[in-house]
Amino acid sequence: MGNSPNSDKCHELRNLLIDKDGKEVLIRIKSFSRCEDILDLVRKKLGSQSIIALESNVSEVLDSMLCQEVFDIDRCKGTLKLFAVEAEEVLDDLSIEAFKPIKILGKGGASTVVMVRKKDTGIIYAVKTIEKSLIDADDKINQISTEKDILSQLKHPFIATLFLALETKQKLHLVMEFVPGGELFFYLQNYGRFTEDQAKFYFCEVLLALDYLHKQNIIYRDLKPENIILDAQGHIKIVDFGLAKQGISRESLSFSFCGSPEYMSPEMITGSAHGRAVDYYSLGILLYEMVTGLPPYYSHNRHEMKQNITNKPLEMPDNLSKQCKSLLKGLLQKEPENRIGYAKGIDEIKQHPWCRGSKWSKILLKSTVPPMLPSIKSSTFSSEFTTIPINEEFLLDEPTLKPCQNLGNFTYISKEFKKNNKIIRKSYETVKRKANIERFPSNESKTTKAKSVIEQFSDSEGISLSFEAEYVQPVKEIKMFEAKFFGMQVYNKK
C-alpha cells in the first residue's frame, strides 16, 4: 500500500474503537498492520469468530482500505470508530443472493451501480445491474454482451476488473472490482481545473490503459472524467465498457455512432468510419478539460456543440505551456489521419515533448505519487445516489414481474473470484445430477459413485481434492476446501 512505512511508524500504536451490536471495545494496533491480524484481535476481544470485516458506515475509501492486505491507519486522525461485520450463510457463490447491497453509487439508463459486500468473505465489490426489460432492442443487448466479453479478457492495473457475470430472469449483473475514490469528474468540479503536472499524472495512466486496449484490438470510445475512477491511493481505473468495440486493428474501422457529445470526434459526429484515432481525440478533450475546466467546444445547446466540434477552430488559453498546446493541437486535429498517434500509435504520443521524462515502467507499477488522495472522512460519490434507500432485496428479481428472455451464455467466473471464494466452477445441480443423490448417502454404492464425480471435477479443474464420508473425521493435515455439494464435503490437500 503506497510507500513502505518506516520502522518507527510500524511500532507506533493507534486506537480503534469497534462496535458490535452496541457493544464497544477498544483495541490498539500498529501502523500498517495486516487487516487479517486486526480482525483476529477484534474476534478475540469480542469473543466472536464470525466477524469477517470492519466498516466505517461513512467512507467508501476507508471501507475499501479495511479489505486490503495492510491497513494504513496513519491516514486517519485520532481514535477511529468502526463497526464489526459478521458472516452470513451463502448457499451458492454463483448467485446474486451471495452479495449484500450497501449503497447505490450511480444510475444511468437501464443500469444501476451498487456497492455490495459478499456475505461470507466480507470482500467489497461493485455490481452493475441491468434491467433486461429496458434493453429489449438488439443493439442494447449486444452492447451489454460485448461489455461482458471485453471485460472478461482484460487484466490491467488501470482498468477495473470483472469478477463475475450473472443472469437472472429479470436482470443481468456484472460483479466488478470496487474502486472507492470517486470519479475524476468529482475532483475536477472541486478544483475547477488541474495544474499541468496534476493533469499529466492522470493523462499518462489513461494513456497506458488505452495502449493496452489498442494492443488487444479494442477501441474504448467513451473516454470522459465520469468513466475514470480513483482507487483508494489515487490511481485511476477506467470503467464502463458499454461502448467499446472489439476487433479494431490499426487498419480496420467502425461505423457506429456512440459516446457523449462533448467527447465525440468529428468523424463520429458526421457518421464517418472511425478507428483508434477516436480514442486519441477523446484523450485530447480529456487533457483540455483537465487543464482548463471545460471541454474545448462545450455548449448547452447540443446541436451547436456538434457544429463547433466539426467546424470551429481550436482555441488555446494563454496560460498553457508551449508543449501542452502542441500536444493538444496534435490530438485534436479534425481529420483523424492528421492526429498524433494515427501513423505510429501511442508510442508517438509517449514521445511528445510534454510527456518526455515520464517514467513509463514506474507509472505502470503505480510507483509514482498521485497528486490527490481520496478522502477517508466522507463519501466520494454523489449524495444524489448514495442517499437512495436500499434493502437486502434490491438486487433480486421482482416476484410480481414477468421473466424476460434469457440471453444465454452470459455467465462468467474469473479465476480470481474462484480463488478468493475457494469454489469449483461447477454448479451444485450438476453434482447432484451426476451423483444421483439428494443428500450425502449412507449407501455404499452411491458413496463410491459420488466419490468418482468429485475426482472427475478435481481433474477437470486442475485442483488436488479428496473425498471424505460425512461420518469420517478429516485428517488434520488436510485443509478443508470450502465447497459444499449437497452434504458432501471436499478437502484440499494443498
C-alpha positions as CSV (number, residue, x, y, z in Angstrom):
1,M,0.0,0.0,0.0
2,G,1.8,3.1,-1.2
3,N,5.3,3.8,0.1
4,S,7.0,1.5,2.6
5,P,6.5,2.6,6.2
6,N,9.5,3.4,8.3
7,S,10.3,1.3,11.3
8,D,9.2,4.0,13.9
9,K,5.7,4.2,12.4
10,C,5.4,0.5,12.2
11,H,5.8,0.3,16.1
12,E,3.5,3.2,16.9
13,L,0.2,2.1,18.5
14,R,-3.1,3.6,17.4
15,N,-6.6,3.2,18.8
16,L,-9.6,1.5,17.1
17,L,-13.0,1.6,18.7
18,I,-15.0,-1.4,17.5
19,D,-18.8,-1.6,17.8
20,K,-20.7,-4.8,17.5
21,D,-24.5,-4.6,18.1
22,G,-23.9,-1.7,20.5
23,K,-21.1,-3.3,22.5
24,E,-17.9,-1.3,22.1
25,V,-14.3,-2.5,22.7
26,L,-11.1,-0.5,22.3
27,I,-8.1,-2.2,20.6
28,R,-4.6,-0.8,19.9
29,I,-2.9,-1.6,16.6
30,K,0.4,-0.9,15.0
31,S,0.6,1.4,11.9
32,F,0.4,-0.6,8.7
33,S,-1.0,-3.7,10.5
34,R,-2.2,-6.6,8.4
35,C,-6.0,-6.5,8.1
36,E,-6.3,-10.2,9.0
37,D,-4.3,-9.6,12.2
38,I,-6.6,-6.7,13.1
39,L,-9.6,-9.0,12.6
40,D,-8.1,-11.7,14.7
41,L,-7.6,-9.2,17.5
42,V,-11.2,-8.0,17.2
43,R,-12.6,-11.6,17.1
44,K,-10.7,-12.3,20.3
45,K,-11.8,-9.1,22.1
46,L,-15.5,-9.6,21.1
47,G,-15.5,-13.4,21.5
48,S,-16.9,-13.9,18.0
49,Q,-15.2,-15.9,15.3
50,S,-18.0,-14.9,12.8
51,I,-16.6,-11.4,12.3
52,I,-15.3,-11.2,8.7
53,A,-14.8,-7.4,8.2
54,L,-14.8,-3.9,9.7
55,E,-16.6,-0.9,8.2
56,S,-16.9,2.8,8.8
57,N,-20.5,3.4,7.5
58,V,-19.1,6.7,6.3
59,S,-16.3,6.5,3.7
60,E,-16.1,4.0,0.8
61,V,-12.3,4.6,0.7
62,L,-11.9,3.7,4.3
63,D,-14.1,0.6,3.9
64,S,-12.0,-0.5,0.9
65,M,-8.8,0.1,2.8
66,L,-10.1,-2.2,5.6
67,C,-10.4,-5.0,3.0
68,Q,-6.8,-4.7,1.7
69,E,-3.9,-6.7,2.9
70,V,-2.4,-3.9,5.0
71,F,-4.3,-1.1,6.7
72,D,-2.7,2.3,6.6
73,I,-4.2,3.8,9.8
74,D,-1.8,6.8,9.5
75,R,-4.3,8.3,7.1
76,C,-6.8,8.5,10.0
77,K,-6.6,11.1,12.8
78,G,-7.5,10.3,16.4
79,T,-9.4,7.2,17.6
80,L,-11.2,5.6,14.7
81,K,-14.6,4.1,15.3
82,L,-15.5,1.0,13.2
83,F,-18.3,-1.5,13.1
84,A,-17.9,-5.3,13.0
85,V,-19.4,-7.2,10.1
86,E,-20.5,-10.8,10.7
87,A,-20.6,-13.6,8.2
88,E,-23.9,-14.7,6.7
89,E,-24.6,-18.1,5.2
90,V,-24.1,-18.3,1.4
91,L,-25.7,-21.3,-0.2
92,D,-24.4,-20.5,-3.7
93,D,-21.4,-18.4,-4.5
94,L,-22.6,-18.0,-8.1
95,S,-25.8,-16.3,-7.1
96,I,-26.6,-12.6,-6.7
97,E,-28.0,-13.5,-3.3
98,A,-24.4,-14.1,-2.1
99,F,-24.0,-10.3,-2.1
100,K,-25.4,-7.8,0.4
101,P,-26.3,-4.3,-1.1
102,I,-24.7,-1.4,0.8
103,K,-25.4,1.7,-1.2
104,I,-26.1,2.9,-4.7
105,L,-23.1,4.6,-6.4
106,G,-24.7,5.7,-9.7
107,K,-27.6,5.2,-12.1
108,G,-28.0,5.7,-15.8
109,G,-30.4,4.4,-18.5
110,A,-31.1,0.7,-17.8
111,S,-28.3,0.2,-15.3
112,T,-27.6,0.9,-11.6
113,V,-24.2,0.5,-9.9
114,V,-24.3,-0.8,-6.3
115,M,-21.7,-1.2,-3.7
116,V,-22.0,-4.7,-2.2
117,R,-20.3,-6.9,0.3
118,K,-20.0,-10.7,-0.2
119,K,-21.8,-12.2,2.8
120,D,-19.4,-14.9,3.7
121,T,-16.0,-13.3,2.9
122,G,-16.5,-9.6,3.6
123,I,-15.0,-8.6,0.3
124,I,-16.5,-5.4,-1.3
125,Y,-17.5,-5.3,-4.9
126,A,-19.3,-3.0,-7.3
127,V,-22.3,-4.6,-9.1
128,K,-23.6,-3.1,-12.3
129,T,-27.2,-4.3,-12.6
130,I,-29.1,-4.1,-15.8
131,E,-32.9,-4.4,-16.1
132,K,-33.5,-6.8,-19.1
133,S,-36.9,-5.2,-19.7
134,L,-35.2,-1.9,-20.5
135,I,-32.8,-3.4,-23.1
136,D,-35.1,-5.2,-25.4
137,A,-33.6,-3.7,-28.5
138,D,-31.0,-5.9,-30.2
139,D,-28.3,-3.2,-30.2
140,K,-28.6,-2.7,-26.4
141,I,-28.5,-6.5,-25.7
142,N,-25.4,-6.7,-27.9
143,Q,-23.9,-3.8,-26.1
144,I,-24.2,-5.5,-22.7
145,S,-22.9,-8.8,-24.0
146,T,-20.0,-7.1,-25.7
147,E,-19.1,-5.2,-22.5
148,K,-19.0,-8.5,-20.6
149,D,-17.0,-10.3,-23.3
150,I,-14.4,-7.5,-23.4
151,L,-14.1,-7.1,-19.7
152,S,-13.6,-10.8,-19.3
153,Q,-10.5,-10.6,-21.5
154,L,-8.8,-7.7,-19.7
155,K,-6.3,-7.5,-16.9
156,H,-4.6,-4.2,-16.4
157,P,-3.7,-2.0,-13.4
158,F,-5.7,0.9,-14.8
159,I,-8.8,-0.9,-15.9
160,A,-11.5,-2.2,-13.4
161,T,-11.6,-6.0,-13.2
162,L,-14.7,-8.1,-13.9
163,F,-15.0,-10.9,-11.4
164,L,-18.4,-12.4,-12.2
165,A,-21.3,-12.1,-14.7
166,L,-24.7,-13.4,-13.7
167,E,-28.1,-13.6,-15.3
168,T,-31.5,-14.0,-13.6
169,K,-34.9,-14.0,-15.1
170,Q,-35.2,-10.2,-15.0
171,K,-31.7,-8.8,-14.6
172,L,-28.0,-9.0,-15.7
173,H,-25.3,-8.5,-13.1
174,L,-21.6,-7.6,-13.7
175,V,-19.7,-8.1,-10.4
176,M,-16.8,-5.7,-10.7
177,E,-13.7,-4.6,-8.7
178,F,-14.8,-1.9,-6.3
179,V,-13.0,1.3,-6.9
180,P,-13.7,3.6,-4.0
181,G,-12.2,7.0,-4.7
182,G,-14.9,8.5,-6.9
183,E,-15.0,9.9,-10.4
184,L,-12.2,12.2,-11.8
185,F,-15.1,14.5,-12.6
186,F,-15.8,14.9,-8.9
187,Y,-12.2,16.2,-8.4
188,L,-12.4,18.5,-11.5
189,Q,-15.6,20.0,-10.1
190,N,-13.9,20.6,-6.7
191,Y,-10.7,22.0,-8.1
192,G,-12.0,23.9,-11.1
193,R,-9.1,22.7,-13.2
194,F,-5.8,20.9,-12.6
195,T,-2.2,22.1,-12.9
196,E,-0.3,20.6,-15.9
197,D,1.6,18.4,-13.6
198,Q,-1.6,17.0,-12.0
199,A,-3.2,16.6,-15.4
200,K,0.0,14.8,-16.7
201,F,-0.3,12.2,-13.9
202,Y,-3.8,11.1,-14.9
203,F,-3.1,11.6,-18.7
204,C,-0.2,9.1,-18.5
205,E,-2.1,6.5,-16.6
206,V,-5.0,6.7,-19.0
207,L,-2.6,6.6,-22.0
208,L,-1.2,3.3,-20.7
209,A,-4.7,1.8,-20.4
210,L,-5.5,2.9,-24.0
211,D,-2.3,1.5,-25.2
212,Y,-3.2,-1.9,-23.7
213,L,-6.7,-1.8,-25.1
214,H,-5.4,-0.9,-28.6
215,K,-2.9,-3.8,-28.5
216,Q,-5.9,-6.1,-27.8
217,N,-7.6,-4.5,-30.9
218,I,-10.2,-2.8,-28.7
219,I,-11.2,0.9,-29.0
220,Y,-12.8,2.4,-25.9
221,R,-14.9,5.2,-27.5
222,D,-16.3,6.6,-24.2
223,L,-13.3,8.4,-22.5
224,K,-14.5,11.1,-20.1
225,P,-13.9,12.1,-16.5
226,E,-17.1,10.3,-15.3
227,N,-15.6,7.0,-16.5
228,I,-12.3,7.4,-14.8
229,I,-12.5,6.4,-11.1
230,L,-9.7,6.8,-8.5
231,D,-8.7,4.0,-6.3
232,A,-8.0,4.4,-2.5
233,Q,-4.4,5.6,-3.2
234,G,-5.4,8.0,-6.0
235,H,-4.5,6.0,-9.1
236,I,-7.0,5.7,-12.0
237,K,-9.3,2.9,-13.1
238,I,-11.3,3.1,-16.3
239,V,-14.8,1.7,-16.0
240,D,-17.9,1.3,-18.2
241,F,-17.0,-0.6,-21.4
242,G,-20.6,-0.4,-22.9
243,L,-19.4,1.4,-26.0
244,A,-16.1,-0.4,-26.5
245,K,-15.6,-2.1,-29.8
246,Q,-13.6,-5.3,-30.4
247,G,-11.6,-6.4,-33.5
248,I,-10.4,-2.9,-34.4
249,S,-6.8,-3.1,-35.6
250,R,-4.8,-0.1,-36.8
251,E,-6.2,-0.6,-40.3
252,S,-9.8,-1.6,-39.5
253,L,-12.7,0.8,-38.9
254,S,-16.2,1.0,-37.3
255,F,-19.3,3.0,-38.4
256,S,-21.2,3.1,-35.1
257,F,-22.4,6.4,-33.7
258,C,-21.9,6.5,-29.9
259,G,-20.4,8.4,-27.0
260,S,-21.0,11.6,-25.1
261,P,-21.3,14.6,-27.5
262,E,-18.6,16.7,-25.7
263,Y,-16.1,14.0,-26.3
264,M,-17.1,12.8,-29.7
265,S,-14.6,13.1,-32.6
266,P,-15.6,15.0,-35.8
267,E,-15.7,11.7,-37.7
268,M,-18.0,10.1,-35.1
269,I,-20.4,13.1,-35.3
270,T,-20.6,13.0,-39.1
271,G,-21.1,9.3,-39.2
272,S,-17.9,8.6,-41.0
273,A,-15.8,5.4,-40.5
274,H,-13.6,5.6,-37.4
275,G,-10.8,3.7,-35.7
276,R,-8.3,4.0,-32.9
277,A,-7.9,7.8,-33.6
278,V,-11.3,8.4,-31.9
279,D,-9.6,7.5,-28.6
280,Y,-6.7,9.9,-29.3
281,Y,-9.2,12.7,-29.9
282,S,-11.1,11.9,-26.7
283,L,-7.8,11.8,-24.9
284,G,-7.1,15.4,-26.2
285,I,-10.6,16.5,-25.0
286,L,-9.9,15.0,-21.6
287,L,-6.5,16.8,-21.3
288,Y,-8.0,20.1,-22.4
289,E,-10.8,19.8,-19.8
290,M,-8.3,18.9,-17.1
291,V,-6.1,21.9,-17.7
292,T,-8.9,24.4,-18.4
293,G,-12.0,23.2,-16.6
294,L,-14.2,22.6,-19.7
295,P,-14.1,20.7,-22.9
296,P,-13.0,22.9,-25.8
297,Y,-16.3,23.1,-27.8
298,Y,-18.7,22.9,-25.0
299,S,-22.2,24.4,-25.3
300,H,-25.5,23.8,-23.5
301,N,-27.0,23.5,-27.0
302,R,-26.1,20.1,-28.3
303,H,-26.6,21.0,-32.0
304,E,-24.3,24.0,-31.6
305,M,-21.7,21.9,-29.8
306,K,-21.6,19.4,-32.6
307,Q,-21.3,22.2,-35.1
308,N,-18.4,23.6,-33.1
309,I,-16.6,20.2,-33.0
310,T,-16.8,19.7,-36.8
311,N,-16.2,23.3,-37.9
312,K,-14.9,25.7,-35.2
313,P,-11.1,26.2,-34.9
314,L,-9.5,25.1,-31.6
315,E,-8.8,27.9,-29.2
316,M,-6.0,27.7,-26.7
317,P,-5.8,29.5,-23.3
318,D,-2.6,31.7,-23.0
319,N,-1.7,30.2,-19.6
320,L,-0.8,26.7,-21.0
321,S,2.8,25.7,-21.7
322,K,4.0,25.6,-25.3
323,Q,4.4,21.8,-25.1
324,C,0.9,21.3,-23.7
325,K,-0.6,23.4,-26.5
326,S,1.4,21.4,-29.1
327,L,0.1,18.1,-27.7
328,L,-3.5,19.3,-27.6
329,K,-3.2,20.6,-31.2
330,G,-1.9,17.2,-32.3
331,L,-4.6,15.2,-30.5
332,L,-7.5,17.4,-31.5
333,Q,-6.9,17.5,-35.3
334,K,-10.3,17.3,-37.0
335,E,-9.0,14.9,-39.7
336,P,-8.1,11.6,-38.0
337,E,-5.1,10.9,-40.3
338,N,-3.5,14.2,-39.1
339,R,-3.8,13.3,-35.4
340,I,-0.7,12.4,-33.4
341,G,-0.7,8.7,-32.9
342,Y,-2.5,7.9,-36.1
343,A,0.6,6.8,-38.0
344,K,2.8,5.4,-35.2
345,G,0.3,4.6,-32.5
346,I,0.5,5.6,-28.8
347,D,4.3,5.5,-28.8
348,E,4.2,8.7,-30.8
349,I,2.2,10.3,-28.0
350,K,4.6,9.0,-25.3
351,Q,7.5,10.6,-27.1
352,H,5.9,14.0,-27.4
353,P,7.9,16.8,-25.5
354,W,5.0,17.3,-23.0
355,C,5.3,13.6,-22.0
356,R,9.1,13.5,-22.2
357,G,10.6,12.5,-18.8
358,S,7.7,10.3,-17.9
359,K,8.9,7.0,-16.4
360,W,6.5,4.6,-18.0
361,S,7.6,1.5,-16.2
362,K,7.2,3.2,-12.8
363,I,3.8,4.6,-13.9
364,L,2.6,1.1,-14.8
365,L,3.8,-0.2,-11.4
366,K,1.9,2.6,-9.6
367,S,5.3,3.7,-8.2
368,T,4.6,7.4,-8.9
369,V,2.9,9.5,-6.2
370,P,-0.7,10.6,-7.1
371,P,-1.4,14.3,-6.9
372,M,-4.6,13.8,-4.9
373,L,-5.6,11.3,-2.1
374,P,-9.3,10.4,-1.9
375,S,-10.9,11.4,1.4
376,I,-11.5,8.9,4.2
377,K,-13.8,11.3,6.1
378,S,-16.7,11.4,3.8
379,S,-18.2,9.7,0.7
380,T,-16.6,10.4,-2.7
381,F,-19.7,9.5,-4.6
382,S,-22.7,11.7,-5.3
383,S,-25.3,12.0,-2.5
384,E,-27.9,12.1,-5.2
385,F,-27.4,8.3,-5.4
386,T,-25.8,7.2,-2.1
387,T,-28.8,8.5,-0.1
388,I,-31.3,6.5,-2.1
389,P,-32.9,3.9,0.3
390,I,-31.7,0.3,-0.4
391,N,-32.6,-3.0,1.2
392,E,-31.5,-6.7,1.1
393,E,-33.8,-7.4,-1.9
394,F,-32.6,-4.6,-4.1
395,L,-30.6,-6.8,-6.5
396,L,-33.1,-9.6,-6.5
397,D,-35.8,-10.2,-9.2
398,E,-39.2,-8.7,-8.5
399,P,-41.6,-11.7,-8.0
400,T,-44.6,-9.8,-9.4
401,L,-42.9,-9.0,-12.7
402,K,-42.7,-11.4,-15.7
403,P,-39.4,-13.0,-16.5
404,C,-37.5,-11.7,-19.6
405,Q,-35.9,-13.7,-22.4
406,N,-32.7,-15.4,-21.4
407,L,-29.6,-14.1,-23.2
408,G,-27.8,-17.4,-22.9
409,N,-24.1,-17.9,-22.3
410,F,-23.9,-14.7,-20.2
411,T,-22.4,-16.2,-17.0
412,Y,-18.7,-15.6,-16.5
413,I,-16.5,-16.5,-13.5
414,S,-12.9,-15.2,-13.3
415,K,-10.1,-17.3,-11.9
416,E,-9.5,-14.7,-9.2
417,F,-13.1,-14.9,-8.0
418,K,-12.8,-18.7,-7.9
419,K,-9.6,-18.5,-5.9
420,N,-10.9,-15.8,-3.5
421,N,-14.1,-17.8,-2.8
422,K,-12.5,-21.3,-2.9
423,I,-15.2,-22.6,-5.2
424,I,-15.1,-25.1,-8.1
425,R,-16.6,-23.8,-11.4
426,K,-19.3,-26.5,-11.5
427,S,-22.9,-26.0,-10.4
428,Y,-24.4,-27.8,-7.4
429,E,-27.1,-29.1,-9.7
430,T,-24.5,-30.8,-12.0
431,V,-23.0,-32.5,-9.0
432,K,-26.4,-33.7,-7.7
433,R,-27.4,-34.9,-11.2
434,K,-24.2,-36.8,-11.9
435,A,-24.0,-38.3,-8.5
436,N,-27.8,-39.1,-8.5
437,I,-28.2,-38.2,-4.8
438,E,-30.2,-35.6,-2.8
439,R,-28.1,-35.6,0.3
440,F,-24.9,-37.4,1.4
441,P,-25.7,-41.2,1.0
442,S,-25.2,-43.8,3.6
443,N,-25.5,-46.4,0.9
444,E,-22.0,-47.6,0.0
445,S,-22.5,-47.8,-3.8
446,K,-23.8,-44.2,-4.0
447,T,-20.8,-43.1,-1.9
448,T,-18.5,-44.7,-4.4
449,K,-20.3,-43.0,-7.2
450,A,-20.3,-39.6,-5.6
451,K,-16.5,-40.0,-4.9
452,S,-16.0,-40.7,-8.6
453,V,-17.8,-37.5,-9.5
454,I,-15.7,-35.3,-7.2
455,E,-12.5,-36.9,-8.5
456,Q,-13.6,-36.1,-12.1
457,F,-14.2,-32.5,-11.1
458,S,-10.8,-32.2,-9.4
459,D,-9.1,-33.4,-12.6
460,S,-11.1,-31.0,-14.9
461,E,-10.3,-28.0,-12.6
462,G,-6.7,-28.9,-12.0
463,I,-7.2,-29.0,-8.2
464,S,-6.0,-31.7,-5.9
465,L,-9.1,-32.9,-4.0
466,S,-10.0,-35.8,-1.9
467,F,-13.5,-37.1,-0.8
468,E,-14.3,-38.0,2.7
469,A,-17.6,-39.5,4.0
470,E,-19.7,-37.3,6.3
471,Y,-19.1,-39.6,9.3
472,V,-15.3,-39.8,8.8
473,Q,-13.2,-37.2,10.6
474,P,-10.9,-35.3,8.2
475,V,-7.2,-36.0,8.7
476,K,-5.6,-33.0,10.5
477,E,-3.1,-32.2,7.7
478,I,-5.8,-32.0,5.1
479,K,-7.1,-28.4,4.8
480,M,-10.8,-28.2,4.2
481,F,-11.7,-26.9,0.8
482,E,-14.8,-24.7,1.4
483,A,-17.3,-26.1,-1.0
484,K,-20.4,-28.0,-0.1
485,F,-22.0,-30.4,-2.5
486,F,-25.4,-31.3,-1.1
487,G,-23.9,-32.7,2.1
488,M,-20.7,-34.0,0.6
489,Q,-17.5,-32.4,1.8
490,V,-14.4,-31.7,-0.3
491,Y,-10.9,-31.4,1.1
492,N,-8.0,-29.7,-0.5
493,K,-4.7,-31.5,0.1
494,K,-2.6,-28.5,-0.9
